[in-house]
């Protein structure tokens, strides 16, 4: 699965995100860091499930919602000075690239009307 771009990019995001959020100050680690990680992990789980099922649309919509939550949490972390501008830009580029791949997958899935469409 890692050779498929959306899975590889999501893995790269998680690989960067987990240690980065663990560096948040204690007062933010168990709220914002945990929610940020959960949104990213939920996104990953949903796209894996979508790849394995014929009924992809609902799973991809839910994945899109988690990606939107992740964007919000990253912006909030930056505004709270938990992420530097450089870190925020890096994460935003990664999330944007993943969002574009997800959008393409969703368009193909809609066009296929439930048939198996590879990401």
Secondary structure, DSSP 4 states (H G I P E B T S, - for coil): -TTSHHHHHHHHHHHHHHHHHTTS-HHHIIIIIHHHHHHHHHHHHHHHHHHH-S--HHHHHHHHHHHHHHHHHHHHHHHTTSS-HHHHHHHHHHHHHHHHHHHHHHHHHHHHTTS----
